[in-house]
Amino acid sequence: MYTITGATGNTGKKIAEALIAKGQGVRVIGRSAERLRPLADKGAEPFIGSLEDASALTRAFTGMKAVYVMIPPNYQAENFRAYQNKVGEALSTAIAAAQVPYVVNLSSLGAHLPEKTGPIKGLYAMEQRLNKLDRAHVLHLRPTYFMENLFWSIHLIKTMGMNGSPLRGDLPIPMIATKDIAAEAIERLLRLDFAGKSTKELLGQRDLTMPETTRILGKAIGKPDLPYAQFSYEDAEKAMVGMGLSIDMARSFNEMYRAFNEGTLKPTEARSERNTTPTSIEEFSQVFAAAYKS
């Protein structure tokens, strides 16, 4: 069997569904039976529990062939790093106690850096915890900037007729669709072809600037001349807090944007067939358009 954390999220849900479709036993963890019901209806075993509870996670992980772990976002956390540490400690403690042999960990581009990367700092710490587990084979997936982050722009486009963020307009960065992260995780969980502690960057289909991305999204929603503006970190913080993020979370994201802008946050692997994924921004723009129009 496999246990999947974050099973109602962008990657976890797709992983659980694919493993079930392959005839595998799947246990899915969540706080709500209601949210897990669609997966349970497909054949998953629901496990109600918190990712901050090591004893519950130990029960959820016991007897598993492999687990997929992640630290879910918590946009309202007053101290996001403390939240990450609590979840990370519970997950690593449970993996050790349950003697799980294989772990696929959702990490991030830049998780080799211990500081100045915003929320990614907590994923660096998570990798270090898992690397200390003697008995577990661990694969850290390090995807780049999620295309799904662009959903945050919908309100801005609708209210101000523009897209914007703190990212420099002349900066090409790799972007990835979360379904491609899930596809990699599914393949590796089925094959279990990794040993020891290893990492793999996932760099999306190509590098994109935000103005280029904005034009493609704009075309998909019937606004081909949609402009992009680089916001100051101060204005971005105010906007994020206005959207419901905690001040700490907003400042953490700004630190990540600054790391991109200053060239600190970038791939360590050259782009290759191995780390390039198939979904283009043009394909994703249709998903974005559907969300925009809903």
PEVENLIN-V497836 format. One record per residue. N is the residue number from 1. PSI is psi as a letter, one per 40 degrees, with the letter a starting at -180 (999 if undefined). NEAR is the number of other C-alpha atoms within 10 Angstrom. Layout:
BEGIN
N;PSI;NEAR
N;PSI;NEAR
END
This chain:
BEGIN
1;i;15
2;i;26
3;h;27
4;h;27
5;i;28
6;f;22
7;e;25
8;e;20
9;a;13
10;d;15
11;d;24
12;d;26
13;d;20
14;d;22
15;d;27
16;d;30
17;d;19
18;d;17
19;d;19
20;d;18
21;d;12
22;e;10
23;e;9
24;i;16
25;h;17
26;h;24
27;h;24
28;h;25
29;h;27
30;i;19
31;e;14
32;h;14
33;d;14
34;d;10
35;d;13
36;e;21
37;d;15
38;d;14
39;d;22
40;d;17
41;d;10
42;e;12
43;e;18
44;i;24
45;h;17
46;i;23
47;h;22
48;h;16
49;i;19
50;i;17
51;e;24
52;e;18
53;g;16
54;d;22
55;d;18
56;d;18
57;d;26
58;d;21
59;d;15
60;d;25
61;e;26
62;h;18
63;e;15
64;i;19
65;d;17
66;i;24
67;i;24
68;h;24
69;i;23
70;i;23
71;h;22
72;i;14
73;i;14
74;g;14
75;e;18
76;e;15
77;h;16
78;d;14
79;g;15
80;d;22
81;d;20
82;d;12
83;d;18
84;d;25
85;d;17
86;d;16
87;d;21
88;d;25
89;d;20
90;d;20
91;d;28
92;d;22
93;d;20
94;d;22
95;d;29
96;d;19
97;d;16
98;e;18
99;f;19
100;h;22
101;d;19
102;h;24
103;h;25
104;h;24
105;h;22
106;h;23
107;b;26
108;i;23
109;h;24
110;e;26
111;e;25
112;e;19
113;h;15
114;e;15
115;i;15
116;f;16
117;e;25
118;b;23
119;e;23
120;d;26
121;d;21
122;d;23
123;d;30
124;d;20
125;d;20
126;d;25
127;d;24
128;d;14
129;d;15
130;d;24
131;e;19
132;e;12
133;h;18
134;d;12
135;e;14
136;h;20
137;h;21
138;h;24
139;h;28
140;h;24
141;h;21
142;g;23
143;i;26
144;a;24
145;h;19
146;h;16
147;d;20
148;e;16
149;d;12
150;e;16
151;d;14
152;d;13
153;e;16
154;d;18
155;d;14
156;d;14
157;d;18
158;d;11
159;d;8
160;e;9
161;f;15
162;i;19
163;i;26
164;i;20
165;i;21
166;e;21
167;h;24
168;i;20
169;d;17
170;e;13
171;h;15
172;h;18
173;i;20
174;i;22
175;i;26
176;i;27
177;h;26
178;d;22
179;d;20
180;d;21
181;d;25
182;d;20
183;d;16
184;d;16
185;d;23
186;d;22
187;d;14
188;d;15
189;d;22
190;d;13
191;d;9
192;f;18
193;e;11
194;i;16
195;i;12
196;a;13
197;h;17
198;i;14
199;i;18
200;h;17
201;i;22
202;h;27
203;e;30
204;a;28
205;d;20
206;i;17
207;i;16
208;i;18
209;i;16
210;d;23
211;d;21
212;d;16
213;d;20
214;d;25
215;d;18
216;d;21
217;d;26
218;d;22
219;d;16
220;d;20
221;e;18
222;f;10
223;g;16
224;e;13
225;e;13
226;h;18
227;i;17
228;h;20
229;h;16
230;h;16
231;i;16
232;i;13
233;d;19
234;d;12
235;d;11
236;d;19
237;d;23
238;d;14
239;d;16
240;d;19
241;d;17
242;d;12
243;e;13
244;e;12
245;i;19
246;i;20
247;d;20
248;d;19
249;d;25
250;d;27
251;d;21
252;d;22
253;d;21
254;d;24
255;d;19
256;d;23
257;d;21
258;d;20
259;d;19
260;d;20
261;d;19
262;e;13
263;e;11
264;d;15
265;h;22
266;i;15
267;i;18
268;e;10
269;i;11
270;i;11
271;h;17
272;i;10
273;d;9
274;d;11
275;e;18
276;h;18
277;i;21
278;d;16
279;h;18
280;i;15
281;d;23
282;d;14
283;d;14
284;d;17
285;d;21
286;d;16
287;d;15
288;d;23
289;d;18
290;d;11
291;d;12
292;d;17
293;e;8
294;999;6
END
